[in-house]
Amino acid sequence: MAAHSDSWDDMMRAVQAFHDKHDFRNTGGEELTYRVALMAEELGEISSCVTKGKPREALAEEVADLLILVMGTDIAAQLDLKSAFWNKMDKLMQRESRMIDGRIRVSEFRDVD
């Protein structure tokens, strides 16, 4: 396996190269409704890996597919996902957690007693 950089910018360049190779911008591959459908499909494949007890490698591959789709959506929608990530993490770190039905939940808990 080739060594690859783990920097966000290098990963984004790789996803951009994939989009460019297949001309996603001009062939419908960056249409947001389509991308949401693809992400939902990948979530189904992730669910299948978990519920059917597939090997961790299969799960990792499906999660990587979802990550690549999310990164591609960053490109398609011209977002700044790296900044959005850190802004959201800052908010999440300020939140309290609660146990709900035996599982931890971190949320704003709006309209909840």
Beta strands, then each sheet from edge to edge (+ up, - down):
strand 1: 97-100
strand 2: 103-106
sheet 1: 1+ 2-
end
